[in-house]
Amino acid sequence: MDRKIYDTYVALIRSELTMATGCTEPIAIAYAGAKLREVLGQIPEHCTVFCSGNMVKNVFAVTVPNSGGARGIDTAALLGMVGGDPDAVLDVLHAVTEEHIAQTHKLVDAGVCDCELVEGVANLYIRIEAEAGDDRALIEIKDYHTKITRLEKNGVSLLTGAADAEAAAAAAPDKSLLNLRDIYAFAKELNVDDVRETLTRQIACNRTIAEEGLKHPWGAEVGRSILEGENGDSLVNRARAWAAAGSDARMNGCPLPVVINSGSGNQGITVSMPVMIYAKEYGIAEDDMLRALALANLVALHQKRYIGSLSAYCGSVSAATGAACGVAYMLGESFEVICGIVTNTLNTVGGMVCDGAKSSCASKIATAVGMALLALDMSRKKRVFKPGEGLVKDDIEDTIAAVGRMGREGMKSTDVEILKIMLGK
């Protein structure tokens, strides 16, 4: 295949599949807080966090990890300021201590941090303004969880040269090169050593948090409920349960790190756990599993590039679709079968609503994975939805783009209404 495409796909896997502790929206706020404290040189006397509606929605009901079970934008920002490690980026809260937690709770109770909803900005938007004595500092993140677009102290920009957000964006791998046929070819030609470290870390981290979710009563215990139910030990239900269990733990404050996909830990868990479960069941060699996992991650990233980081479209659908495609590839299925999986899944559960990060994310994951694996079984038997049925187009790339447009543009008003309802408006 074309060397530029190959290198871009390797770069995407390495850059997108990063470590994160906890739900990535509160963690992005914690990262912003830690970075701002670094600039200010001390914990601020007062700060205000300005967030887009999607950020508010995804922080509203999720537990901030290493916070003593607390929730909220103010908790995330202040915990990042008090005990965060900005160099760890989305693993920013890895070294938080009990003393940090206690200090954070005191600052929250003292009203040190105000929170405001800001409209007319990117779906993913954070701005923190803070003061301490005569010093002022500001940080702004938008579009991506770690993309710092403003960083100032006393009105002076600290973003220069290579650190400038535009330069960083220009250097990012080009997602427009993603397409299913090249992704399929990439998996076949992949030198696994090019991505081995990244993908083995994804399996190891995400398996650990899934095991935690299955062993202990986190959240609504969706993963455990699946295994305890009728036919709970079937292969499909094990894949559903392991993916859901990781979310059970993660959405309810488990501090174990995960490796993300499309800026989301839940999506990283969803895209990887079914591949792992099927590889174990069929005795697949590690390198073959990693090729399948590379394909799964890229298929998920390909769908999300049309939708965006945050929207009213539940990202578990794109991740589950990727996972089922990875399973199909691993079991020797054709490119046509993989196209059928995408068509069947997206045109059944595409558009499942995201009403924020919380316990029910696990059940949505289980639903999406179940549908994607049904889509695989259907596609093997040449049972695929036909062009003209709903959003199904003649070409698979047009189908992916159509569903993406629906998620990005068509569900904008849904997103607004969800936020209004959540805020009691």
C-alpha positions in Angstrom: 0.0 0.0 0.0 1.0 3.7 -0.3 3.7 4.4 2.2 2.2 7.8 3.2 -1.1 6.0 4.1 0.8 3.3 6.0 2.8 5.8 8.0 -0.2 7.9 8.7 -2.2 5.0 10.1 0.7 4.0 12.4 1.0 7.6 13.6 -2.8 7.7 14.3 -2.6 4.5 16.4 0.3 5.8 18.4 -1.1 9.3 18.9 -4.8 8.5 19.5 -4.4 5.5 21.7 -3.2 7.3 24.8 -3.6 6.6 28.5 -6.3 8.3 30.6 -7.5 7.9 34.2 -11.3 8.3 34.5 -13.8 9.8 32.2 -11.9 12.0 29.7 -14.2 15.1 30.1 -13.6 15.7 33.8 -10.0 14.6 33.2 -9.5 17.2 30.5 -10.7 19.8 33.0 -8.3 18.4 35.6 -5.5 18.6 33.1 -6.4 22.2 32.3 -6.4 22.9 36.1 -3.0 21.3 36.6 -1.5 23.2 33.6 -3.0 26.5 34.9 -1.5 25.9 38.4 1.9 25.3 36.8 1.6 28.6 34.9 0.3 30.5 38.0 2.9 29.0 40.3 0.4 28.3 43.0 -3.1 27.2 43.7 -5.4 30.1 42.8 -7.4 32.1 45.3 -10.3 32.0 42.9 -11.0 30.6 39.5 -13.9 30.3 37.0 -14.3 27.3 34.7 -16.2 28.0 31.4 -17.5 24.9 29.6 -19.5 24.0 26.5 -22.7 22.2 26.9 -21.3 18.9 25.9 -18.6 19.2 28.6 -21.2 20.0 31.2 -23.3 17.0 30.1 -20.4 14.6 30.4 -19.2 15.8 33.7 -22.7 16.2 35.3 -23.1 12.7 36.7 -19.8 10.9 36.4 -17.5 10.3 39.4 -14.1 12.0 39.2 -11.4 9.4 39.9 -9.2 9.7 43.0 -11.6 12.3 44.4 -13.1 10.4 47.2 -16.3 9.7 45.2 -17.0 13.4 44.3 -18.5 14.8 41.1 -18.5 18.1 39.3 -16.6 20.5 37.2 -15.3 22.3 40.3 -14.0 19.1 41.8 -12.2 18.1 38.6 -10.6 21.5 38.1 -9.5 21.9 41.7 -8.2 18.4 42.1 -6.1 18.9 39.0 -4.7 22.1 40.5 -4.0 20.6 43.9 -2.6 17.2 43.0 -2.5 16.9 39.2 0.6 16.1 37.2 0.3 18.1 33.9 3.1 16.2 32.3 1.0 13.0 32.5 -1.7 14.7 30.4 -4.9 12.6 30.6 -3.3 10.5 33.3 -3.1 13.7 35.2 -4.6 12.4 38.5 -2.4 9.3 38.8 -0.5 10.6 41.8 -3.3 12.2 43.8 -3.0 11.5 47.6 -5.6 11.5 50.4 -4.2 14.9 51.5 -4.8 16.3 48.0 -8.4 15.0 48.1 -9.0 16.5 51.5 -7.6 19.9 50.4 -9.8 19.8 47.2 -12.9 19.2 49.2 -12.1 22.1 51.4 -11.6 24.4 48.4 -14.9 23.2 46.8 -16.8 23.9 50.0 -15.2 27.3 50.3 -16.5 28.2 46.8 -13.1 28.9 45.3 -14.2 27.7 41.9 -17.2 29.0 39.9 -18.6 27.2 36.9 -20.3 28.7 33.9 -21.9 27.4 30.7 -20.7 29.1 27.6 -22.6 28.9 24.3 -21.5 29.4 20.7 -18.2 27.6 21.1 -16.8 24.2 20.0 -18.6 21.1 21.4 -15.5 20.4 23.4 -14.5 23.6 25.1 -12.9 24.5 28.4 -11.6 27.8 29.6 -10.3 28.5 33.1 -9.5 31.9 34.4 -7.7 32.2 37.7 -6.1 34.7 40.1 -3.7 34.6 43.0 -2.6 37.9 44.5 -1.6 40.2 41.6 -1.2 37.4 39.1 -3.7 36.2 36.6 -3.7 33.1 34.4 -5.9 31.6 31.6 -6.0 28.3 29.8 -8.3 27.3 26.9 -8.8 23.8 25.5 -11.0 23.1 22.5 -11.8 20.5 19.9 -9.7 17.8 21.5 -9.2 16.9 25.2 -5.5 18.0 25.2 -5.5 20.7 22.5 -4.4 23.9 24.4 -5.4 26.9 22.2 -4.6 29.6 24.8 -2.2 29.7 27.7 -1.6 33.1 29.3 -0.1 34.7 32.4 -0.9 38.3 33.2 -2.1 38.8 29.6 1.0 37.4 28.0 0.7 34.3 25.7 2.9 31.4 26.6 2.1 29.5 23.4 5.0 30.0 21.0 6.8 28.0 18.3 6.2 24.3 18.4 3.8 24.6 21.3 1.4 26.7 19.3 -1.9 25.0 18.9 -2.1 25.6 15.1 1.4 24.2 14.6 0.5 21.1 16.7 -2.7 20.7 14.7 -0.9 20.9 11.4 1.5 18.2 12.6 -1.2 15.8 13.6 -1.8 12.7 11.4 -4.3 13.3 8.6 -7.5 11.5 9.4 -8.9 12.3 5.9 -6.7 9.5 4.6 -8.8 6.9 6.5 -11.1 4.6 4.5 -12.2 1.0 5.0 -10.4 -0.5 2.0 -7.0 1.0 3.0 -7.6 0.1 6.7 -8.2 -3.5 5.6 -5.0 -3.5 3.5 -3.1 -1.9 6.3 -4.0 -4.7 8.7 -2.7 -7.3 6.2 0.6 -5.5 5.6 1.2 -4.2 9.1 4.6 -4.8 10.7 3.2 -5.4 14.2 6.3 -4.1 15.8 5.4 -0.6 14.6 2.4 -0.6 17.0 3.0 -3.4 19.4 3.8 -1.3 22.4 0.6 0.8 22.0 -1.7 -2.1 21.3 -0.4 -4.4 24.0 -0.8 -1.6 26.5 -4.4 -1.1 25.3 -5.2 -4.7 25.9 -3.4 -4.9 29.3 -4.9 -1.7 30.7 -8.5 -2.2 29.5 -8.5 -5.8 30.5 -7.5 -4.9 34.0 -10.3 -2.4 34.5 -12.8 -4.8 32.9 -11.7 -7.5 35.4 -12.2 -4.9 38.2 -15.7 -4.3 36.9 -16.5 -8.0 36.9 -15.1 -8.7 40.3 -16.6 -5.8 42.3 -20.0 -4.0 42.4 -19.3 -0.8 40.4 -22.3 1.3 39.3 -25.3 -0.7 38.1 -23.1 -3.8 37.5 -24.1 -4.2 33.9 -21.2 -6.5 33.0 -21.8 -8.8 36.0 -25.6 -8.9 35.2 -24.9 -10.1 31.7 -22.7 -13.0 32.9 -25.2 -13.9 35.6 -28.1 -13.9 33.1 -29.4 -16.6 30.8 -26.7 -17.8 28.4 -24.4 -15.4 30.2 -21.3 -17.5 29.3 -21.9 -17.5 25.6 -19.1 -16.0 23.5 -21.2 -13.0 22.5 -22.3 -12.3 26.0 -18.8 -12.6 27.4 -17.7 -10.0 24.8 -20.6 -7.7 25.8 -19.9 -8.2 29.5 -16.2 -7.5 29.4 -16.7 -4.3 27.5 -19.6 -3.2 29.7 -17.7 -4.0 33.0 -14.8 -1.7 32.1 -17.3 1.1 31.8 -19.1 0.0 35.0 -15.9 0.7 36.9 -14.7 3.7 35.0 -17.9 5.7 35.1 -18.1 5.2 38.9 -14.7 6.5 39.9 -12.3 3.5 39.4 -8.9 5.1 39.2 -7.4 2.4 37.0 -6.0 3.9 33.7 -7.4 2.9 30.3 -6.1 3.4 26.7 -8.6 5.5 24.8 -10.0 5.7 21.3 -11.4 8.9 19.8 -10.7 10.7 23.0 -12.8 8.3 25.1 -11.9 5.6 27.5 -15.3 3.9 27.1 -14.7 3.7 23.4 -11.2 2.4 24.0 -12.6 -0.4 26.2 -15.4 -1.1 23.8 -13.1 -1.4 20.7 -10.6 -3.7 22.4 -12.3 -6.1 24.8 -14.4 -8.1 22.2 -11.3 -8.6 20.1 -9.5 -9.9 23.2 -12.3 -12.3 24.2 -12.7 -13.7 20.7 -8.9 -14.1 20.3 -8.8 -16.1 23.5 -11.7 -18.3 22.5 -10.2 -19.1 19.1 -6.6 -19.4 20.2 -5.5 -16.5 17.9 -1.8 -15.8 17.9 -0.8 -12.5 19.5 0.4 -10.8 16.3 -2.8 -11.7 14.5 -4.9 -10.3 17.4 -2.9 -7.1 17.3 -3.4 -6.7 13.5 -7.2 -7.1 14.2 -7.0 -4.6 17.0 -5.2 -2.1 14.8 -8.0 -2.5 12.2 -10.7 -2.2 14.9 -9.2 1.1 16.3 -8.8 2.6 12.9 -12.4 1.7 11.9 -13.7 3.4 15.0 -11.5 6.5 14.4 -12.7 6.7 10.8 -16.4 6.9 11.9 -15.7 9.5 14.6 -13.9 11.9 12.3 -17.2 12.7 10.8 -19.1 13.0 14.1 -16.5 14.9 16.2 -15.2 14.3 19.7 -18.5 15.1 21.5 -22.1 15.1 20.3 -25.5 13.6 21.1 -24.4 10.5 19.2 -23.2 7.7 21.5 -19.6 6.8 20.6 -20.0 3.3 21.8 -21.6 2.5 18.4 -18.6 3.5 16.4 -16.3 1.6 18.8 -18.4 -1.5 18.8 -18.6 -1.4 15.0 -14.8 -1.3 15.0 -14.6 -4.2 17.4 -16.8 -6.4 15.4 -14.8 -5.6 12.2 -11.6 -6.5 14.1 -13.2 -9.8 15.2 -14.2 -10.5 11.6 -10.7 -9.7 10.2 -9.2 -12.0 12.9 -11.4 -14.9 11.9 -10.4 -14.5 8.2 -13.6 -12.8 6.9 -13.5 -10.8 3.7 -13.5 -7.1 3.1 -17.1 -7.4 1.9 -18.1 -8.9 5.2 -16.5 -6.1 7.1 -18.4 -3.6 5.0 -21.6 -5.4 5.8 -20.9 -5.2 9.5 -20.5 -1.4 9.3 -23.7 -1.1 7.3 -25.8 -3.3 9.5 -24.6 -1.8 12.8 -24.7 1.9 11.9 -28.1 1.6 10.4 -29.5 -0.1 13.5 -28.0 1.6 16.5 -26.4 4.6 14.9 -27.8 7.6 16.6 -28.2 6.0 20.0 -28.4 9.1 22.3 -25.5 10.2 24.5 -27.1 11.9 27.6 -23.8 12.3 29.4 -21.2 10.1 31.0 -22.7 7.9 33.8 -23.5 4.3 34.8 -25.8 3.6 31.9 -22.9 4.0 29.4 -22.1 0.4 30.3 -25.6 -0.8 29.1 -25.3 1.2 25.9 -21.9 -0.4 25.3 -23.4 -3.9 25.8 -26.2 -3.0 23.4 -23.8 -1.7 20.7 -21.5 -4.7 21.0 -24.4 -7.1 20.8 -25.7 -5.5 17.7 -22.3 -5.3 16.1 -21.7 -9.0 16.6 -25.2 -9.8 15.3 -24.2 -7.6 12.3 -21.1 -9.8 11.8 -23.2 -13.0 11.8 -25.7 -11.4 9.4 -23.0 -10.2 7.0 -21.3 -13.6 6.9 -24.6 -14.9 5.5 -24.9 -12.0 3.0 -27.7 -10.5 5.0 -27.0 -6.8 4.7 -29.3 -3.8 4.5 -29.6 -2.4 1.0 -28.9 1.0 -0.6 -31.9 3.3 -0.3 -32.9 1.8 3.1 -32.6 4.7 5.5 -29.1 6.1 5.4 -27.6 3.1 3.5 -25.8 4.3 0.3 -24.3 2.5 -2.7 -20.8 2.9 -1.4 -19.7 2.1 2.2 -17.8 5.3 2.5 -20.9 7.3 1.6 -22.9 5.3 4.3 -20.3 6.1 7.0 -20.3 9.8 5.9 -24.1 9.9 5.9 -24.4 8.5 9.4 -21.7 10.9 10.5 -23.5 13.8 9.1 -26.6 12.7 11.0 -24.7 12.6 14.2 -22.8 15.8 13.7 -25.5 18.0 12.2 -28.8 16.3 12.6 -28.5 15.6 16.3 -27.4 19.2 17.3 -30.9 20.1 18.4 -31.1 16.8 20.3 -27.9 17.7 22.1 -29.4 21.1 23.2 -32.6 19.6 24.5 -30.7 16.9 26.4 -28.7 19.6 28.2 -31.7 21.7 29.0 -33.5 18.7 30.5 -30.5 17.7 32.5 -30.1 21.3 33.9 -33.9 21.5 34.6 -34.6 24.2 32.1 
